[in-house]
Amino acid sequence: MSKSRRVAICGAGAWGTAMALHLARQGCEVTLAPRRQEQVLAIRESRENESYLPGYALPDEIQVTMLEENVLQGVSAVFLASPSYALKEWLENIEALNLSGEKRLFVSLAKGLELDTLETPCQMIAEALPGVMVASLSGPTFAGEVAEGKPAAMTLGCESEDPLVSQIQEALSGSSMRIYLSDDLNGVELGGCLKNVYAIAAGCCQGLALGDNALAALLTRALAEMVRVGVALGARMETFYGLSGFGDLVATCHGEWSRNRTFGETIARGVSAREVISSQRTAVEGYRTSRSFHEMLRQKGIEAPILEQVYRVLYEDKTPIAALDDLMRRDLKRETD
């Protein structure tokens, strides 16, 4: 097996497990590394991730083990499949391995900003592991559908032109997955982060039963805001009209599986954000990310009315209906302003 077909996945949540299944079907030699030893033992015994992605059997070809030096030796790509708030711990563990100078592509599957530093996942990777190649894989994908082998498409954002990047694109692509390359890494990451915030707003619309007109208007203006914020933060406009922007926005705001949308629905029905988060086993990336973007945009003087209202609902106990009223009463303007 060629080196480009040997991969490791750090993190065995729903998305990390689904990616392991997809890569195994692609003929890759896959090692899945859960965060906890008890999870390793449970998956090995049942050959299924009953905690995060039940119902999908893991073939024997997928090795399941804790992160150790030999896990990352000789692999072409390391997929970091943890929530953004847990990424720092994974990077500290990888850094402690003192890996050799082998060429590897570190691919982030996270879609959120780090709360303290306001960094994107790839910025965190580059800072913790100087000199490594970094990339972000993003797009409209539900873990269960990927695990099942249903067709999907994603964007692999990477600034490097190393041939290894194209090799990973080929390894990921097949009859059920099509991967596009983009050198706008910043835009790919920002789109993946921002869409989770707007999905919470979409969930509030659904929870308040505001109707299809309201939801369509929200998504249209959310896309405009996403583009404006992303460009102000140095990304390219066209990236947000692609899979990692508009595509992911549509899927996350409409999909019944979307944790962020479901989170917004629950809040609209009167449950506080803190109550929902404290009862969740899985991550709701938009919750922390809305706070990170609020702080970043405040520092940079960038206006983002929808994002700001989501922040106030989540962190200042503003009611969704009051947030909607404030958005509807904003000063009138031209659509293209």
C-alpha positions as CSV (number, residue, x, y, z in Angstrom):
1,M,0.0,0.0,0.0
2,S,1.3,3.4,-0.9
3,K,2.1,5.9,1.8
4,S,-0.6,8.2,0.6
5,R,-3.1,5.5,1.6
6,R,-2.0,5.3,5.2
7,V,-3.9,7.6,7.5
8,A,-4.7,8.3,11.1
9,I,-7.8,9.9,12.6
10,C,-7.5,11.5,16.0
11,G,-10.9,11.6,17.7
12,A,-13.7,9.0,17.5
13,G,-16.8,11.0,17.7
14,A,-19.5,10.7,15.0
15,W,-17.5,12.5,12.3
16,G,-14.2,10.9,13.0
17,T,-15.8,7.4,12.9
18,A,-17.7,8.2,9.7
19,M,-14.4,9.4,8.1
20,A,-12.7,6.2,9.1
21,L,-15.4,4.2,7.5
22,H,-15.2,6.2,4.3
23,L,-11.4,6.0,4.0
24,A,-11.5,2.3,4.7
25,R,-14.0,1.9,1.8
26,Q,-11.5,3.9,-0.3
27,G,-8.9,1.2,0.4
28,C,-6.9,3.2,2.9
29,E,-5.1,1.7,5.9
30,V,-6.9,3.5,8.7
31,T,-6.1,3.9,12.4
32,L,-8.8,5.5,14.5
33,A,-7.5,6.9,17.8
34,P,-10.2,7.7,20.4
35,R,-9.5,10.2,23.2
36,R,-10.2,7.7,26.1
37,Q,-9.0,4.2,26.7
38,E,-12.5,3.0,27.7
39,Q,-13.7,4.1,24.3
40,V,-10.9,2.1,22.6
41,L,-11.9,-1.0,24.5
42,A,-15.7,-0.5,23.8
43,I,-15.2,-0.1,20.1
44,R,-12.8,-3.0,19.8
45,E,-15.2,-5.3,21.6
46,S,-18.4,-4.3,19.6
47,R,-16.7,-3.1,16.4
48,E,-19.1,-0.2,16.5
49,N,-19.1,3.3,18.0
50,E,-22.2,2.8,20.1
51,S,-21.7,6.1,22.0
52,Y,-21.4,8.5,19.0
53,L,-22.4,6.7,15.8
54,P,-24.4,3.5,16.6
55,G,-25.6,1.2,13.9
56,Y,-22.5,1.2,11.6
57,A,-20.1,-1.7,11.9
58,L,-16.4,-1.0,11.7
59,P,-14.5,-3.5,9.5
60,D,-11.6,-5.3,11.0
61,E,-9.3,-3.3,8.7
62,I,-9.8,-0.2,10.9
63,Q,-7.4,-0.3,13.8
64,V,-8.6,1.3,17.0
65,T,-6.0,2.4,19.5
66,M,-4.9,5.2,21.7
67,L,-2.6,7.9,20.2
68,E,1.0,6.7,20.4
69,E,4.1,7.5,18.4
70,N,3.8,4.4,16.1
71,V,0.2,5.4,15.2
72,L,1.5,8.5,13.3
73,Q,4.7,6.9,11.9
74,G,4.5,6.4,8.1
75,V,1.1,8.0,7.6
76,S,0.5,10.5,4.9
77,A,-2.4,12.4,6.6
78,V,-3.5,13.0,10.2
79,F,-7.2,13.9,10.4
80,L,-8.0,15.9,13.6
81,A,-11.6,15.0,14.2
82,S,-12.3,16.7,17.5
83,P,-14.4,19.7,18.4
84,S,-12.4,23.0,18.3
85,Y,-12.4,23.4,22.1
86,A,-10.7,19.9,22.5
87,L,-8.2,20.4,19.7
88,K,-5.5,22.0,21.9
89,E,-5.3,18.8,24.0
90,W,-4.9,16.6,20.9
91,L,-2.1,19.0,19.6
92,E,-0.3,18.8,23.0
93,N,-0.4,15.0,22.9
94,I,0.9,15.0,19.3
95,E,3.6,17.5,20.1
96,A,4.8,15.3,23.0
97,L,5.4,12.4,20.6
98,N,8.4,14.2,19.1
99,L,7.7,12.9,15.7
100,S,10.3,12.6,13.0
101,G,10.5,14.9,10.0
102,E,8.3,12.7,7.8
103,K,6.1,14.6,5.5
104,R,2.4,14.5,6.6
105,L,-0.7,16.6,6.0
106,F,-2.6,17.5,9.1
107,V,-6.2,17.9,8.2
108,S,-8.7,19.7,10.5
109,L,-12.3,18.4,10.5
110,A,-13.2,21.0,13.2
111,K,-15.6,23.9,12.6
112,G,-15.1,26.4,15.4
113,L,-12.8,29.1,16.7
114,E,-10.7,28.7,19.8
115,L,-12.3,30.7,22.6
116,D,-9.3,32.3,24.2
117,T,-7.1,33.0,21.2
118,L,-9.9,33.4,18.5
119,E,-7.7,31.2,16.2
120,T,-9.1,28.9,13.6
121,P,-8.2,25.1,13.9
122,C,-5.5,25.3,11.2
123,Q,-3.9,28.3,12.9
124,M,-3.8,26.3,16.1
125,I,-2.2,23.4,14.3
126,A,0.4,25.5,12.6
127,E,1.3,27.2,15.9
128,A,1.6,24.0,17.9
129,L,3.4,22.0,15.2
130,P,5.6,24.5,13.3
131,G,6.5,23.6,9.8
132,V,3.8,21.0,9.1
133,M,1.4,21.2,6.2
134,V,-2.1,22.0,7.3
135,A,-5.5,21.7,5.6
136,S,-9.2,21.9,6.4
137,L,-11.8,19.5,5.0
138,S,-15.2,21.2,5.0
139,G,-18.6,20.9,3.3
140,P,-22.2,19.7,3.7
141,T,-21.8,16.3,5.2
142,F,-23.8,14.5,7.8
143,A,-21.8,11.8,9.6
144,G,-24.5,9.1,9.3
145,E,-24.8,9.6,5.5
146,V,-21.1,9.5,5.0
147,A,-20.9,6.4,7.1
148,E,-23.6,4.8,5.0
149,G,-21.8,5.7,1.8
150,K,-24.3,8.2,0.4
151,P,-22.9,10.6,-2.2
152,A,-21.4,13.9,-0.9
153,A,-18.9,16.5,-1.9
154,M,-16.4,18.6,0.2
155,T,-13.6,21.1,-0.2
156,L,-10.1,20.5,1.0
157,G,-8.6,23.9,1.7
158,C,-4.8,24.1,1.7
159,E,-2.3,26.8,0.9
160,S,0.5,24.3,0.1
161,E,1.1,23.1,-3.5
162,D,2.9,20.0,-2.4
163,P,2.0,16.9,-4.4
164,L,0.9,15.2,-1.2
165,V,-2.2,17.5,-1.1
166,S,-3.4,16.2,-4.5
167,Q,-2.7,12.6,-3.4
168,I,-4.9,13.1,-0.3
169,Q,-7.6,14.6,-2.6
170,E,-7.4,11.4,-4.7
171,A,-7.4,9.1,-1.7
172,L,-10.6,10.8,-0.3
173,S,-12.4,10.9,-3.7
174,G,-14.4,8.0,-5.0
175,S,-17.9,6.9,-6.0
176,S,-19.5,8.3,-2.9
177,M,-17.3,11.4,-2.2
178,R,-16.0,14.1,-4.5
179,I,-13.3,16.4,-3.1
180,Y,-12.5,19.8,-4.6
181,L,-9.2,21.7,-3.8
182,S,-9.0,25.3,-2.7
183,D,-6.0,27.4,-1.8
184,D,-8.2,29.8,0.3
185,L,-7.7,27.9,3.6
186,N,-8.9,30.9,5.6
187,G,-12.1,31.1,3.7
188,V,-12.8,27.4,3.9
189,E,-12.3,27.5,7.7
190,L,-14.3,30.6,8.3
191,G,-17.3,29.3,6.2
192,G,-17.3,26.1,8.3
193,C,-17.3,28.1,11.5
194,L,-19.8,30.8,10.6
195,K,-22.5,28.5,9.3
196,N,-22.9,26.9,12.7
197,V,-23.9,30.2,14.2
198,Y,-26.5,30.9,11.5
199,A,-27.8,27.4,11.9
200,I,-28.7,28.3,15.5
201,A,-30.7,31.3,14.1
202,A,-32.4,29.0,11.6
203,G,-33.3,26.6,14.4
204,C,-34.9,29.6,16.3
205,C,-36.9,30.3,13.2
206,Q,-38.2,26.7,13.1
207,G,-38.8,26.6,16.9
208,L,-40.9,29.8,16.7
209,A,-42.8,28.4,13.6
210,L,-42.1,31.6,11.7
211,G,-42.7,29.9,8.3
212,D,-40.8,29.3,5.1
213,N,-40.7,33.0,4.1
214,A,-38.8,33.9,7.3
215,L,-36.4,31.0,7.0
216,A,-35.6,31.8,3.3
217,A,-35.0,35.4,4.2
218,L,-32.8,34.5,7.1
219,L,-30.6,32.2,5.0
220,T,-30.2,34.7,2.2
221,R,-29.2,37.5,4.6
222,A,-27.0,35.1,6.6
223,L,-25.1,34.2,3.4
224,A,-24.6,37.9,2.6
225,E,-23.3,38.5,6.2
226,M,-21.0,35.4,5.9
227,V,-19.5,36.8,2.8
228,R,-19.1,40.3,4.3
229,V,-17.5,39.0,7.5
230,G,-15.2,36.5,5.7
231,V,-13.9,39.1,3.2
232,A,-13.3,41.6,6.0
233,L,-11.2,38.8,7.7
234,G,-9.1,38.3,4.6
235,A,-10.9,35.4,2.8
236,R,-12.0,35.4,-0.8
237,M,-15.7,36.1,-1.7
238,E,-16.1,33.2,-4.1
239,T,-15.1,30.6,-1.4
240,F,-18.3,31.4,0.5
241,Y,-20.4,30.5,-2.6
242,G,-18.9,27.0,-2.6
243,L,-19.3,23.8,-0.7
244,S,-17.6,25.0,2.5
245,G,-19.8,28.2,2.6
246,F,-23.2,28.2,1.0
247,G,-23.3,24.4,0.7
248,D,-22.6,23.8,4.4
249,L,-24.9,26.6,5.4
250,V,-27.9,25.1,3.5
251,A,-27.2,21.6,4.9
252,T,-26.7,22.7,8.5
253,C,-29.7,25.0,8.6
254,H,-32.1,22.4,7.0
255,G,-30.8,19.0,8.1
256,E,-32.8,17.2,10.7
257,W,-29.4,15.9,12.0
258,S,-28.0,19.3,12.6
259,R,-27.1,19.7,16.2
260,N,-26.8,23.5,15.9
261,R,-30.2,23.8,14.3
262,T,-31.8,21.6,16.9
263,F,-30.1,23.6,19.6
264,G,-31.7,26.8,18.2
265,E,-35.1,25.1,18.1
266,T,-34.9,24.1,21.7
267,I,-33.9,27.6,22.8
268,A,-36.8,29.1,20.9
269,R,-39.1,26.8,22.9
270,G,-38.0,28.3,26.2
271,V,-35.0,26.2,27.3
272,S,-31.9,28.3,28.2
273,A,-28.7,27.8,26.2
274,R,-26.8,26.8,29.3
275,E,-29.3,24.1,30.2
276,V,-29.0,22.5,26.7
277,I,-25.2,22.6,26.6
278,S,-24.9,21.1,30.1
279,S,-27.1,18.1,29.0
280,Q,-25.3,17.5,25.7
281,R,-22.9,14.6,25.1
282,T,-21.9,15.9,21.7
283,A,-20.5,19.3,20.7
284,V,-22.7,22.2,19.5
285,E,-19.9,24.2,17.8
286,G,-22.0,27.3,17.1
287,Y,-22.5,28.0,20.8
288,R,-18.8,28.7,21.6
289,T,-18.1,30.0,18.1
290,S,-20.7,32.7,18.4
291,R,-18.9,34.1,21.4
292,S,-15.6,33.9,19.7
293,F,-16.9,35.8,16.6
294,H,-18.6,38.3,18.8
295,E,-15.3,39.2,20.4
296,M,-13.3,39.1,17.2
297,L,-15.7,41.3,15.3
298,R,-16.0,43.7,18.2
299,Q,-12.2,44.1,18.2
300,K,-12.1,44.7,14.5
301,G,-15.2,46.9,14.2
302,I,-17.0,44.6,11.8
303,E,-20.8,44.7,11.7
304,A,-22.7,41.4,11.7
305,P,-26.3,41.9,12.9
306,I,-27.5,38.3,12.7
307,L,-24.4,36.9,14.5
308,E,-24.7,39.6,17.1
309,Q,-28.3,38.7,17.9
310,V,-27.5,35.0,18.1
311,Y,-24.7,35.9,20.7
312,R,-27.2,37.9,22.7
313,V,-29.7,35.1,22.8
314,L,-27.1,32.6,23.9
315,Y,-25.1,34.7,26.4
316,E,-27.4,37.6,27.5
317,D,-30.7,35.7,27.8
318,K,-32.4,37.8,25.1
319,T,-35.5,36.0,23.7
320,P,-35.4,34.9,20.1
321,I,-38.5,36.8,19.4
322,A,-36.9,40.0,20.7
323,A,-33.8,39.4,18.6
324,L,-36.1,38.9,15.5
325,D,-37.9,42.2,16.3
326,D,-34.5,44.1,16.5
327,L,-33.4,42.6,13.2
328,M,-36.7,43.6,11.4
329,R,-36.5,47.1,12.8
330,R,-33.0,47.9,11.6
331,D,-32.5,50.9,9.3
332,L,-33.7,50.2,5.8
333,K,-31.0,50.0,3.0
334,R,-30.3,48.8,-0.5
335,E,-29.9,45.0,-0.7
336,T,-26.4,45.2,-2.1
337,D,-25.1,47.6,0.6
